[in-house]
Amino acid sequence: MSRMPRDLNARFTYKDYRTWSDNERWELIDGVPYNMTPAPSTKHQEILGELYQLFAAYLKGKPCKAYLSPFDVRLPSANEQDEDISSVVQPDLTVVCDPSKIDEHGCKGTPDLIIEILSPATMKKDLGDKLRLYERAGVPEYWVVHPYDQTALIFNLNQGIYGTPTFYKVPDEVRVIVFPDLVIPLPEVFAI
């Protein structure tokens, strides 16, 4: 694969994205490329591992599946062809319940739940550009987890908008809106 073009003011599509080097991780939001380096911290990865285990155990035997980054989520606008999609993200954790959205390249279409774990380098993007993208794409539930504050902001889509998020902090438990019988204990998530 070729290297990412240096003109970061240009707009790109999934067709361009697929040609970029596998040695670097990128996301596209409305055609704008975002470099995802440096690699996540150990604390980030441990929290992600705990969340994945909790969701994967709950989803075992169900049609929904949990996916860890790197996992491309292509969010087309209207009827965009795959190659023309201008938003491709790699959420930390993605839950998809419609198996027809999964292909060999990841997910094409709106997932049921997305979780992002904040880092100093991604905070503005996760709470700004990605929040607006996920809202516009119709992601029913979006979690933003702060590893050092041991908190979670949960955004739930209501009539097409997220509105004010629900704030959780250790020792709270989070009831997952898209799976009402699933409760995630934050002390377990952050017990690292």
DOBA-489254 format. One record per residue (C-alpha): x, y, z. Coordinates in steps of 0.2 Angstrom, whole numbers, plus 2048, in hexadecimal, padded with zeros to 3 digits. Layout:
N
XYZ/...
This chain:
192
800800800/8068127FD/80981F80A/7FC82B810/7FD83B804/80584A80D/7F7856808/7ED855818/7E2863811/7DB858803/7CB84E805/7CD83B804/7C182C802/7C281A807/7C98167F6/7D88217FB/7D981A80C/7DA808806/7EB80C7FD/7F381380C/80180A815/7FC7FD822/80B80382D/801813832/7EF814838/7E3821832/7D1826833/7C7831827/7B983C82E/7B0845820/7BF842814/7CC84A821/7DA83E826/7DF83B838/7EF83283D/7EC82684B/7FD825851/80582485E/7FF813864/7F3812873/7FA811885/7FA80288F/7EC80889A/7E180C88A/7E47FA884/7E07F2895/7D07FC897/7CB7F7885/7CF7E5889/7C47E5898/7B57ED88E/7B87E1880/7B77D288B/7A77D8894/79E7DB883/7A57CC87A/79F7C1889/78E7C8888/78C7C7875/7927B5874/7857AB86B/77C7BB865/77C7C3854/7857D285A/7987D285A/7A57DD862/7B47E3858/7C57EB85F/7CF7F8856/7D67F7849/7C57F4841/7BF7FF833/7AE806835/7A880E824/79A81B827/79381F816/78982E813/77882A80A/77C81E7FC/78E8207FA/7978127F1/7A580A7FC/7B38127F3/7AB8237F5/7A8822808/7B1831810/7B082B823/7BA81C829/7BD81B83B/7C580E846/7BC80F857/7C4806866/7B57FB868/7A77F885B/7977EE85D/78D7E984E/77D7DF84F/7797DE83C/7857D1834/7817D8823/78C7E7827/79B7DD82A/7A77D981C/7BA7D581A/7BE7E781C/7B47EA82C/7A37F282E/79A7FC821/78B805829/78680B83A/78C800849/7817FE858/78D804865/79E80C864/7AB80F872/7B981B871/7C781C87F/7CE82D881/7E0832880/7E8843880/7EA84286D/7D883C869/7CD845875/7C985486A/7C584885B/7BB83C866/7B084986E/7AF85485F/7B084D84D/7AC83B851/79E84085D/79684A84F/79A83C842/79282E84D/783839850/78183C83E/78382A839/776825846/78181B852/774817860/78181686E/79281F86F/79D81D87F/7AC828882/7B7821890/7C482B899/7D181F8A0/7D982A8AD/7C98328B4/7C18218B4/7B28288AC/7A682589D/79B830893/78D82788B/78482F87C/773827877/76B82C867/75A833869/75083A85A/76083B850/76A84585D/77584086C/77184E878/77984E889/78383F88D/78183589D/7908368A8/7978268B2/7A58258BD/7AD8178C8/7A480E8D1/7958108C5/78E8038BA/7898078A9/7797FF8A2/77B7FD88F/76D805886/76E7FA876/76E7EB882/7637EF891/7687DF89A/77B7E3899/7837EC8A7/7957F18A6/79D7F48B8/7AA8028B6/7B47FC8C5/7B87EC8BB/7BC7F68AB/7C88018B4/7CF7F48C0/7E07F38B7/
